[in-house]
């Protein structure tokens, strides 16, 4: 059988650390960036449409 008597990752396994993509701070940062991009697209549409 795979794993034997010691299933799971070994202690101190650096590969098990979270990357932080789904932390509250990262989610909020992505939302703010998307809102900024959306606002910039609206501004571009206003400037180009004013020709």
PQR file with spaces between the fields and no chain letter, atoms N, CA, C, O and H, PARSE charges and radii, in Angstrom:
ATOM       1  N    UNK     1       0.835   -1.186    0.000 -0.4000 1.5000
ATOM       2  CA   UNK     1       0.000    0.000    0.000 -0.0000 2.0000
ATOM       3  C    UNK     1       0.880    1.251    0.000  0.5500 1.7000
ATOM       4  O    UNK     1       2.006    1.245    0.498 -0.5500 1.4000
ATOM       5  N    UNK     2       0.343    2.295   -0.560 -0.4000 1.5000
ATOM       6  CA   UNK     2       1.069    3.554   -0.592 -0.0000 2.0000
ATOM       7  C    UNK     2       0.995    4.222    0.767  0.5500 1.7000
ATOM       8  O    UNK     2      -0.064    4.247    1.395 -0.5500 1.4000
ATOM       9  H    UNK     2      -0.571    2.300   -0.964  0.4000 1.0000
ATOM      10  N    UNK     3       2.110    4.762    1.221 -0.4000 1.5000
ATOM      11  CA   UNK     3       2.115    5.528    2.457 -0.0000 2.0000
ATOM      12  C    UNK     3       2.519    4.740    3.684  0.5500 1.7000
ATOM      13  O    UNK     3       3.123    5.301    4.599 -0.5500 1.4000
ATOM      14  H    UNK     3       2.970    4.742    0.712  0.4000 1.0000
ATOM      15  N    UNK     4       2.213    3.493    3.728 -0.4000 1.5000
ATOM      16  CA   UNK     4       2.589    2.695    4.885 -0.0000 2.0000
ATOM      17  C    UNK     4       1.951    3.182    6.170  0.5500 1.7000
ATOM      18  O    UNK     4       0.788    3.587    6.178 -0.5500 1.4000
ATOM      19  H    UNK     4       1.722    3.038    2.985  0.4000 1.0000
ATOM      20  N    UNK     5       2.717    3.143    7.270 -0.4000 1.5000
ATOM      21  CA   UNK     5       2.179    3.513    8.579 -0.0000 2.0000
ATOM      22  C    UNK     5       2.231    5.013    8.843  0.5500 1.7000
ATOM      23  O    UNK     5       1.664    5.479    9.831 -0.5500 1.4000
ATOM      24  H    UNK     5       3.661    2.814    7.264  0.4000 1.0000
ATOM      25  N    UNK     6       2.889    5.770    7.993 -0.4000 1.5000
ATOM      26  CA   UNK     6       3.039    7.206    8.241 -0.0000 2.0000
ATOM      27  C    UNK     6       2.390    8.016    7.106  0.5500 1.7000
ATOM      28  O    UNK     6       3.098    8.591    6.280 -0.5500 1.4000
ATOM      29  H    UNK     6       3.349    5.391    7.190  0.4000 1.0000
ATOM      30  N    UNK     7       1.063    8.066    7.059 -0.4000 1.5000
ATOM      31  CA   UNK     7       0.423    8.848    6.009 -0.0000 2.0000
ATOM      32  C    UNK     7       0.563   10.348    6.257  0.5500 1.7000
ATOM      33  O    UNK     7       0.742   10.776    7.397 -0.5500 1.4000
ATOM      34  H    UNK     7       0.487    7.599    7.730  0.4000 1.0000
ATOM      35  N    UNK     8       0.483   11.127    5.214 -0.4000 1.5000
ATOM      36  CA   UNK     8       0.545   12.576    5.347 -0.0000 2.0000
ATOM      37  C    UNK     8       1.932   13.108    5.058  0.5500 1.7000
ATOM      38  O    UNK     8       2.884   12.352    4.863 -0.5500 1.4000
ATOM      39  H    UNK     8       0.338   10.779    4.288  0.4000 1.0000
ATOM      40  N    UNK     9       2.021   14.402    5.035 -0.4000 1.5000
ATOM      41  CA   UNK     9       3.282   15.069    4.728 -0.0000 2.0000
ATOM      42  C    UNK     9       4.212   15.013    5.931  0.5500 1.7000
ATOM      43  O    UNK     9       3.745   14.997    7.070 -0.5500 1.4000
ATOM      44  H    UNK     9       1.248   15.016    5.194  0.4000 1.0000
ATOM      45  N    UNK    10       5.519   14.982    5.699 -0.4000 1.5000
ATOM      46  CA   UNK    10       6.457   14.995    6.812 -0.0000 2.0000
ATOM      47  C    UNK    10       6.440   16.344    7.521  0.5500 1.7000
ATOM      48  O    UNK    10       6.021   17.346    6.941 -0.5500 1.4000
ATOM      49  H    UNK    10       5.899   14.994    4.774  0.4000 1.0000
ATOM      50  N    UNK    11       6.891   16.374    8.770 -0.4000 1.5000
ATOM      51  CA   UNK    11       6.943   17.618    9.544 -0.0000 2.0000
ATOM      52  C    UNK    11       7.894   18.587    8.855  0.5500 1.7000
ATOM      53  O    UNK    11       8.939   18.193    8.337 -0.5500 1.4000
ATOM      54  H    UNK    11       7.230   15.560    9.241  0.4000 1.0000
ATOM      55  N    UNK    12       7.513   19.864    8.858 -0.4000 1.5000
ATOM      56  CA   UNK    12       8.360   20.876    8.247 -0.0000 2.0000
ATOM      57  C    UNK    12       8.329   20.863    6.733  0.5500 1.7000
ATOM      58  O    UNK    12       9.269   21.333    6.092 -0.5500 1.4000
ATOM      59  H    UNK    12       6.664   20.184    9.279  0.4000 1.0000
ATOM      60  N    UNK    13       7.270   20.335    6.155 -0.4000 1.5000
ATOM      61  CA   UNK    13       7.154   20.256    4.704 -0.0000 2.0000
ATOM      62  C    UNK    13       6.897   21.659    4.139  0.5500 1.7000
ATOM      63  O    UNK    13       5.816   22.218    4.325 -0.5500 1.4000
ATOM      64  H    UNK    13       6.507   19.954    6.676  0.4000 1.0000
ATOM      65  N    UNK    14       7.890   22.220    3.454 -0.4000 1.5000
ATOM      66  CA   UNK    14       7.754   23.570    2.906 -0.0000 2.0000
ATOM      67  C    UNK    14       6.779   23.624    1.741  0.5500 1.7000
ATOM      68  O    UNK    14       6.286   24.702    1.410 -0.5500 1.4000
ATOM      69  H    UNK    14       8.768   21.765    3.303  0.4000 1.0000
ATOM      70  N    UNK    15       6.493   22.514    1.123 -0.4000 1.5000
ATOM      71  CA   UNK    15       5.562   22.493    0.000 -0.0000 2.0000
ATOM      72  C    UNK    15       4.110   22.615    0.457  0.5500 1.7000
ATOM      73  O    UNK    15       3.220   22.817   -0.369 -0.5500 1.4000
ATOM      74  H    UNK    15       6.893   21.639    1.392  0.4000 1.0000
ATOM      75  N    UNK    16       3.863   22.497    1.738 -0.4000 1.5000
ATOM      76  CA   UNK    16       2.499   22.532    2.242 -0.0000 2.0000
ATOM      77  C    UNK    16       2.053   23.947    2.599  0.5500 1.7000
ATOM      78  O    UNK    16       0.889   24.146    2.947 -0.5500 1.4000
ATOM      79  H    UNK    16       4.586   22.332    2.410  0.4000 1.0000
ATOM      80  N    UNK    17       2.944   24.934    2.523 -0.4000 1.5000
ATOM      81  CA   UNK    17       2.585   26.294    2.901 -0.0000 2.0000
ATOM      82  C    UNK    17       1.604   26.877    1.896  0.5500 1.7000
ATOM      83  O    UNK    17       1.661   26.574    0.704 -0.5500 1.4000
ATOM      84  H    UNK    17       3.889   24.772    2.240  0.4000 1.0000
ATOM      85  N    UNK    18       0.719   27.702    2.386 -0.4000 1.5000
ATOM      86  CA   UNK    18      -0.254   28.357    1.523 -0.0000 2.0000
ATOM      87  C    UNK    18       0.428   29.484    0.759  0.5500 1.7000
ATOM      88  O    UNK    18       1.397   30.071    1.240 -0.5500 1.4000
ATOM      89  H    UNK    18       0.673   27.948    3.355  0.4000 1.0000
ATOM      90  N    UNK    19      -0.070   29.778   -0.409 -0.4000 1.5000
ATOM      91  CA   UNK    19       0.504   30.816   -1.243 -0.0000 2.0000
ATOM      92  C    UNK    19      -0.078   32.184   -0.948  0.5500 1.7000
ATOM      93  O    UNK    19       0.506   33.195   -1.336 -0.5500 1.4000
ATOM      94  H    UNK    19      -0.857   29.301   -0.801  0.4000 1.0000
ATOM      95  N    UNK    20      -1.223   32.240   -0.267 -0.4000 1.5000
ATOM      96  CA   UNK    20      -1.811   33.514    0.125 -0.0000 2.0000
ATOM      97  C    UNK    20      -2.736   34.131   -0.896  0.5500 1.7000
ATOM      98  O    UNK    20      -3.195   35.256   -0.703 -0.5500 1.4000
ATOM      99  H    UNK    20      -1.698   31.419    0.048  0.4000 1.0000
ATOM     100  N    UNK    21      -3.025   33.427   -1.979 -0.4000 1.5000
ATOM     101  CA   UNK    21      -3.872   34.003   -3.014 -0.0000 2.0000
ATOM     102  C    UNK    21      -5.294   34.275   -2.525  0.5500 1.7000
ATOM     103  O    UNK    21      -5.939   35.210   -3.000 -0.5500 1.4000
ATOM     104  H    UNK    21      -2.651   32.513   -2.135  0.4000 1.0000
ATOM     105  N    UNK    22      -5.779   33.489   -1.605 -0.4000 1.5000
ATOM     106  CA   UNK    22      -7.166   33.624   -1.168 -0.0000 2.0000
ATOM     107  C    UNK    22      -7.285   34.240    0.212  0.5500 1.7000
ATOM     108  O    UNK    22      -8.302   34.051    0.879 -0.5500 1.4000
ATOM     109  H    UNK    22      -5.255   32.729   -1.220  0.4000 1.0000
ATOM     110  N    UNK    23      -6.267   34.977    0.663 -0.4000 1.5000
ATOM     111  CA   UNK    23      -6.391   35.705    1.920 -0.0000 2.0000
ATOM     112  C    UNK    23      -7.304   36.901    1.696  0.5500 1.7000
ATOM     113  O    UNK    23      -7.500   37.338    0.562 -0.5500 1.4000
ATOM     114  H    UNK    23      -5.440   35.131    0.122  0.4000 1.0000
ATOM     115  N    UNK    24      -7.851   37.418    2.761 -0.4000 1.5000
ATOM     116  CA   UNK    24      -8.759   38.557    2.646 -0.0000 2.0000
ATOM     117  C    UNK    24      -8.046   39.753    2.018  0.5500 1.7000
ATOM     118  O    UNK    24      -8.641   40.484    1.225 -0.5500 1.4000
ATOM     119  H    UNK    24      -7.692   37.063    3.682  0.4000 1.0000
ATOM     120  N    UNK    25      -6.777   39.955    2.368 -0.4000 1.5000
ATOM     121  CA   UNK    25      -6.030   41.086    1.814 -0.0000 2.0000
ATOM     122  C    UNK    25      -5.840   40.941    0.303  0.5500 1.7000
ATOM     123  O    UNK    25      -5.992   41.911   -0.440 -0.5500 1.4000
ATOM     124  H    UNK    25      -6.294   39.362    3.012  0.4000 1.0000
ATOM     125  N    UNK    26      -5.510   39.736   -0.148 -0.4000 1.5000
ATOM     126  CA   UNK    26      -5.277   39.517   -1.578 -0.0000 2.0000
ATOM     127  C    UNK    26      -6.564   39.688   -2.373  0.5500 1.7000
ATOM     128  O    UNK    26      -6.550   40.257   -3.464 -0.5500 1.4000
ATOM     129  H    UNK    26      -5.387   38.948    0.455  0.4000 1.0000
ATOM     130  N    UNK    27      -7.668   39.200   -1.836 -0.4000 1.5000
ATOM     131  CA   UNK    27      -8.958   39.336   -2.516 -0.0000 2.0000
ATOM     132  C    UNK    27      -9.341   40.809   -2.610  0.5500 1.7000
ATOM     133  O    UNK    27      -9.794   41.270   -3.658 -0.5500 1.4000
ATOM     134  H    UNK    27      -7.680   38.737   -0.949  0.4000 1.0000
ATOM     135  N    UNK    28      -9.158   41.549   -1.514 -0.4000 1.5000
ATOM     136  CA   UNK    28      -9.486   42.977   -1.517 -0.0000 2.0000
ATOM     137  C    UNK    28      -8.594   43.731   -2.497  0.5500 1.7000
ATOM     138  O    UNK    28      -9.062   44.633   -3.192 -0.5500 1.4000
ATOM     139  H    UNK    28      -8.790   41.174   -0.663  0.4000 1.0000
ATOM     140  N    UNK    29      -7.333   43.374   -2.559 -0.4000 1.5000
ATOM     141  CA   UNK    29      -6.414   44.036   -3.486 -0.0000 2.0000
ATOM     142  C    UNK    29      -6.824   43.790   -4.939  0.5500 1.7000
ATOM     143  O    UNK    29      -6.786   44.709   -5.758 -0.5500 1.4000
ATOM     144  H    UNK    29      -6.953   42.641   -1.995  0.4000 1.0000
ATOM     145  N    UNK    30      -7.212   42.564   -5.258 -0.4000 1.5000
ATOM     146  CA   UNK    30      -7.668   42.261   -6.621 -0.0000 2.0000
ATOM     147  C    UNK    30      -8.948   43.014   -6.960  0.5500 1.7000
ATOM     148  O    UNK    30      -9.102   43.504   -8.078 -0.5500 1.4000
ATOM     149  H    UNK    30      -7.243   41.818   -4.593  0.4000 1.0000
ATOM     150  N    UNK    31      -9.869   43.109   -6.001 -0.4000 1.5000
ATOM     151  CA   UNK    31     -11.108   43.854   -6.239 -0.0000 2.0000
ATOM     152  C    UNK    31     -10.819   45.322   -6.505  0.5500 1.7000
ATOM     153  O    UNK    31     -11.398   45.919   -7.412 -0.5500 1.4000
ATOM     154  H    UNK    31      -9.745   42.711   -5.092  0.4000 1.0000
ATOM     155  N    UNK    32      -9.923   45.904   -5.715 -0.4000 1.5000
ATOM     156  CA   UNK    32      -9.572   47.313   -5.910 -0.0000 2.0000
ATOM     157  C    UNK    32      -8.910   47.527   -7.263  0.5500 1.7000
ATOM     158  O    UNK    32      -9.193   48.513   -7.943 -0.5500 1.4000
ATOM     159  H    UNK    32      -9.452   45.419   -4.978  0.4000 1.0000
ATOM     160  N    UNK    33      -8.039   46.621   -7.655 -0.4000 1.5000
ATOM     161  CA   UNK    33      -7.365   46.742   -8.948 -0.0000 2.0000
ATOM     162  C    UNK    33      -8.370   46.620  -10.096  0.5500 1.7000
ATOM     163  O    UNK    33      -8.298   47.375  -11.066 -0.5500 1.4000
ATOM     164  H    UNK    33      -7.809   45.820   -7.102  0.4000 1.0000
ATOM     165  N    UNK    34      -9.299   45.681   -9.989 -0.4000 1.5000
ATOM     166  CA   UNK    34     -10.316   45.533  -11.026 -0.0000 2.0000
ATOM     167  C    UNK    34     -11.211   46.766  -11.117  0.5500 1.7000
ATOM     168  O    UNK    34     -11.600   47.170  -12.213 -0.5500 1.4000
ATOM     169  H    UNK    34      -9.358   45.068   -9.201  0.4000 1.0000
ATOM     170  N    UNK    35     -11.537   47.363   -9.977 -0.4000 1.5000
ATOM     171  CA   UNK    35     -12.342   48.582   -9.982 -0.0000 2.0000
ATOM     172  C    UNK    35     -11.577   49.720  -10.649  0.5500 1.7000
ATOM     173  O    UNK    35     -12.165   50.503  -11.394 -0.5500 1.4000
ATOM     174  H    UNK    35     -11.220   47.035   -9.087  0.4000 1.0000
ATOM     175  N    UNK    36     -10.283   49.822  -10.394 -0.4000 1.5000
ATOM     176  CA   UNK    36      -9.460   50.848  -11.021 -0.0000 2.0000
ATOM     177  C    UNK    36      -9.406   50.651  -12.537  0.5500 1.7000
ATOM     178  O    UNK    36      -9.530   51.615  -13.293 -0.5500 1.4000
ATOM     179  H    UNK    36      -9.805   49.186   -9.788  0.4000 1.0000
ATOM     180  N    UNK    37      -9.223   49.415  -12.980 -0.4000 1.5000
ATOM     181  CA   UNK    37      -9.186   49.118  -14.417 -0.0000 2.0000
ATOM     182  C    UNK    37     -10.520   49.466  -15.059  0.5500 1.7000
ATOM     183  O    UNK    37     -10.563   50.037  -16.149 -0.5500 1.4000
ATOM     184  H    UNK    37      -9.123   48.631  -12.367  0.4000 1.0000
ATOM     185  N    UNK    38     -11.602   49.123  -14.383 -0.4000 1.5000
ATOM     186  CA   UNK    38     -12.942   49.439  -14.911 -0.0000 2.0000
ATOM     187  C    UNK    38     -13.127   50.948  -15.047  0.5500 1.7000
ATOM     188  O    UNK    38     -13.658   51.423  -16.051 -0.5500 1.4000
ATOM     189  H    UNK    38     -11.567   48.660  -13.498  0.4000 1.0000
ATOM     190  N    UNK    39     -12.689   51.704  -14.032 -0.4000 1.5000
ATOM     191  CA   UNK    39     -12.793   53.161  -14.093 -0.0000 2.0000
ATOM     192  C    UNK    39     -11.935   53.729  -15.219  0.5500 1.7000
ATOM     193  O    UNK    39     -12.349   54.660  -15.909 -0.5500 1.4000
ATOM     194  H    UNK    39     -12.258   51.318  -13.217  0.4000 1.0000
ATOM     195  N    UNK    40     -10.761   53.178  -15.402 -0.4000 1.5000
ATOM     196  CA   UNK    40      -9.871   53.651  -16.467 -0.0000 2.0000
ATOM     197  C    UNK    40     -10.477   53.374  -17.844  0.5500 1.7000
ATOM     198  O    UNK    40     -10.375   54.209  -18.743 -0.5500 1.4000
ATOM     199  H    UNK    40     -10.425   52.421  -14.842  0.4000 1.0000
ATOM     200  N    UNK    41     -11.101   52.218  -18.014 -0.4000 1.5000
ATOM     201  CA   UNK    41     -11.761   51.905  -19.285 -0.0000 2.0000
ATOM     202  C    UNK    41     -12.898   52.891  -19.549  0.5500 1.7000
ATOM     203  O    UNK    41     -13.083   53.332  -20.683 -0.5500 1.4000
ATOM     204  H    UNK    41     -11.184   51.539  -17.284  0.4000 1.0000
ATOM     205  N    UNK    42     -13.652   53.234  -18.520 -0.4000 1.5000
ATOM     206  CA   UNK    42     -14.718   54.221  -18.677 -0.0000 2.0000
ATOM     207  C    UNK    42     -14.175   55.579  -19.065  0.5500 1.7000
ATOM     208  O    UNK    42     -14.763   56.268  -19.898 -0.5500 1.4000
ATOM     209  H    UNK    42     -13.502   52.875  -17.599  0.4000 1.0000
ATOM     210  N    UNK    43     -13.059   55.973  -18.471 -0.4000 1.5000
ATOM     211  CA   UNK    43     -12.427   57.246  -18.801 -0.0000 2.0000
ATOM     212  C    UNK    43     -11.937   57.243  -20.245  0.5500 1.7000
ATOM     213  O    UNK    43     -12.106   58.232  -20.957 -0.5500 1.4000
ATOM     214  H    UNK    43     -12.581   55.412  -17.795  0.4000 1.0000
ATOM     215  N    UNK    44     -11.342   56.161  -20.675 -0.4000 1.5000
ATOM     216  CA   UNK    44     -10.874   56.048  -22.058 -0.0000 2.0000
ATOM     217  C    UNK    44     -12.047   56.162  -23.024  0.5500 1.7000
ATOM     218  O    UNK    44     -11.953   56.842  -24.046 -0.5500 1.4000
ATOM     219  H    UNK    44     -11.204   55.357  -20.097  0.4000 1.0000
ATOM     220  N    UNK    45     -13.157   55.493  -22.697 -0.4000 1.5000
ATOM     221  CA   UNK    45     -14.345   55.571  -23.560 -0.0000 2.0000
ATOM     222  C    UNK    45     -14.859   57.013  -23.665  0.5500 1.7000
ATOM     223  O    UNK    45     -15.284   57.444  -24.737 -0.5500 1.4000
ATOM     224  H    UNK    45     -13.234   54.941  -21.867  0.4000 1.0000
ATOM     225  N    UNK    46     -14.819   57.761  -22.544 -0.4000 1.5000
ATOM     226  CA   UNK    46     -15.261   59.155  -22.563 -0.0000 2.0000
ATOM     227  C    UNK    46     -14.352   60.019  -23.417  0.5500 1.7000
ATOM     228  O    UNK    46     -14.825   60.862  -24.180 -0.5500 1.4000
ATOM     229  H    UNK    46     -14.473   57.411  -21.673  0.4000 1.0000
ATOM     230  N    UNK    47     -13.038   59.812  -23.290 -0.4000 1.5000
ATOM     231  CA   UNK    47     -12.079   60.621  -24.037 -0.0000 2.0000
ATOM     232  C    UNK    47     -12.142   60.299  -25.522  0.5500 1.7000
ATOM     233  O    UNK    47     -12.150   61.211  -26.349 -0.5500 1.4000
ATOM     234  H    UNK    47     -12.654   59.128  -22.670  0.4000 1.0000
ATOM     235  N    UNK    48     -12.186   59.025  -25.873 -0.4000 1.5000
ATOM     236  CA   UNK    48     -12.227   58.633  -27.274 -0.0000 2.0000
ATOM     237  C    UNK    48     -13.571   58.997  -27.894  0.5500 1.7000
ATOM     238  O    UNK    48     -13.641   59.373  -29.064 -0.5500 1.4000
ATOM     239  H    UNK    48     -12.180   58.284  -25.201  0.4000 1.0000
ATOM     240  N    UNK    49     -14.624   58.884  -27.116 -0.4000 1.5000
ATOM     241  CA   UNK    49     -15.960   59.197  -27.622 -0.0000 2.0000
ATOM     242  C    UNK    49     -16.179   60.698  -27.800  0.5500 1.7000
ATOM     243  O    UNK    49     -17.138   61.098  -28.461 -0.5500 1.4000
ATOM     244  H    UNK    49     -14.568   58.578  -26.166  0.4000 1.0000
ATOM     245  N    UNK    50     -15.315   61.538  -27.228 -0.4000 1.5000
ATOM     246  CA   UNK    50     -15.477   62.997  -27.302 -0.0000 2.0000
ATOM     247  C    UNK    50     -14.951   63.574  -28.601  0.5500 1.7000
ATOM     248  O    UNK    50     -15.082   64.776  -28.831 -0.5500 1.4000
ATOM     249  H    UNK    50     -14.536   61.213  -26.692  0.4000 1.0000
ATOM     250  N    UNK    51     -14.361   62.755  -29.455 -0.4000 1.5000
ATOM     251  CA   UNK    51     -13.807   63.260  -30.725 -0.0000 2.0000
ATOM     252  C    UNK    51     -14.836   63.864  -31.570  0.5500 1.7000
ATOM     253  O    UNK    51     -14.537   64.334  -32.668 -0.5500 1.4000
ATOM     254  H    UNK    51     -14.254   61.779  -29.268  0.4000 1.0000
